[in-house]
Amino acid sequence: MPEKITPVVTKKTVGNTKVRWNVMFLAFLGIFIAYMDRVNLSVATPSIMKEFGWNTAQFGVILSAFFIGYAILQIPSGWLSDHIGGRRVLAAGMGWWSLFTMLTPAGNTIGLMTLIRSLLGFGEAVTFPAITSVVSCWMSPSERARAQGFNLSGMLIGSGLTIPLVAWIVKSFGWQWTFYSFGIVGIIWTIIWLKYVTDNPAEHPGTSQDELNEICQGENLNDQVRAEQASGNLGSILKSKSVWGLALAYFMQNYNWYLILTWLPGYLVMARGFNLIKTGIYGMFPYLGAFLFANLAGQVSDRLSKHYGSTKARKIILYISFAGSAVFLYLGAHAVSPIMAVVFITVCVSFVGMNFAPFWALPVDMAPRNAGFVSGFMNTSGTIAGILAPMLTGFIVNATGSWIYALSIAMVCSILGIVINLALISAKPVTE
């Protein structure tokens, strides 16, 4: 992993620069674009199914294909980010998946569309492990949850704004143009990211000595501590109860998240009777709520950590999030009025959004020198949920004609998330 900065570095630039937050903003935009390229297919689902004559079971397989490719590269990309830096890994992934985003309209058979989506997922796999590795280099311990809450909120606002945008593009130009235009945006971002970001904050021409000292806040980065941090080898990480608990809990979180992400537009059309334009309008509210809750949760978690320690600060947010999502998903599933269903689902997704800040701060808490690997391991488990949720939901709805059974599985996952959080999760460094 690129060396973190040390207090002995002398910079000519003085003053309170905020380069680290510019880097976080670009990371936020990177995640924003990643989720534009995931959600666009979900919004275009009714149009594509109608054009090619595919049913929900067949399209569930296509929606799950993304996560098959996504799962393969999670751990390798995390390990690679820790060793060569998240900057280059993220840029390579963005370029790759932008290419396959533009190729999506070529998928005119189930087999070909499945392959394209799987290869797109292969590229997007690097996103969160690479960004987590960048956060471990650029952000102090007291800012990590806030930074990750902000970064991860990019997927929430990206998902929310993409729904009406894609609905408009599909209505005005055809569903194919959602993929052409979004791919071009990804290429432009890659160029800007490579030109501006460095792996080591000390190497960035814009950082001041004051900012470097602020990044080092709370860390005694002498040679001995560096050696102790680096001693957390992969074997000890994989033996950690907390790491496995983190992965299991994230599976439960992501089953909910990816069911909503992949099927919400289709649910609003097929189960609640909305047309495409109304789906675009109402479908963005859940993600806007989650955007606000994710940033709030990051702020609160960092504040709580100063008084109660990282473990309690992260776990309190997880308890609230899992419990709230279970209650309001139940209410949304059983709501008689379509509008009330949207209201309850909006609150449910907002609670789901709270979880991302603590989940993605915990790998840096547990193993700052191996944050990319731990986050990749965690996200592999979450990606397995991403494979199962869209496919299982599609088959259940196709077989029963009801969404209640499919949504009930997500409620059970939330309850299990509370139990796992109670029994297994800790922010204690795995080297201790």
Disulfide bonds with the S-S distance in Angstrom:
none
